[in-house]
C-alpha cells in the first residue's frame, strides 16, 4: 500500500469516528516527530501493538478486501496464561460497504464483535474440520447477545447497531458492511495478529508500505523501524 493511501484512510477514519462520537486515546494523534521524543515509557504501546492498523490482506484492493483497525488495549499471552495482568484486548474497526475481511479463524482468541453504529455488519460463518479446513456440512452454534442459535454452514448473520456476536476459537468467519460504513467494536482475549490468524486462503496481514509521502501517524507495523529508541530499556 502507498503511504498516501494509508494517510487518506486514517483521515477518513478519524472523521467517521468523531462523527459517531468515538474518541481515541491521546497517543493516536502523536506525529512521527512526537514519537522521536518518546522512550521506554511507551514500551507497552509498541510491544502490545496498540494504535493504527490498516490492511488490504495483500490484495492490493483495500476498498474491496481490507480493514481499518485501531487497537485500544491489549495484554500478553503470559498474562492470559497466568491470570495476572491484562488478559484482554479491545479494538475499534471501520468496515466499509462491500469491503470484505477474508475468511479466517483464531486458534487462541475468543472475541465479541459488536456493531457500534452506522450500517449493518454481515458475517458469514463456517465450522472448521479437524484438519482446519472449512466444514461445509456442519452447522455453527453461535451466541448472539447471549442467545444461542444454529447457523447453517455458510450462513450469514446480520448485526444491526447495538447487536453483537461471540466468535469462538476455530470458528471461520468473514465480514463486510452493508447500508453504509459500520463502526465495529471487538472485545476479546489477548490479541496476537502475527500468530493467531488461520486464513482459509493465503492472505497477508501487515502490508509493505510504499513511502510516497511522509506518515501522518505511525501504524503498529511502523514502530520497530521508526521508534528503535523505545525498545532501549
Buried (B, 14 or more C-beta within 10 A) or exposed (E): BEBBBBBEBBEBBBEBBEEBEBEBEEBBEBEBEEBEEBEEEBBBBBBBBBBBBBBBBBBEEBEEBBBBBBBBBBBBBEBBEEEEEBBBBBBBBBBBBEBBBBBBBBEBBBBBBBBBBBBBBBBBBBBBEEEEEBBEEEBBEBBBEEEEEEBEBEBBBEBEBEBBBBBBBBBBBBBBBBEEBBBBBBBBBBBBBEEBBBBBEEBEBBBEBEEEEEBBBBBBBBBEEBBEEBBEE
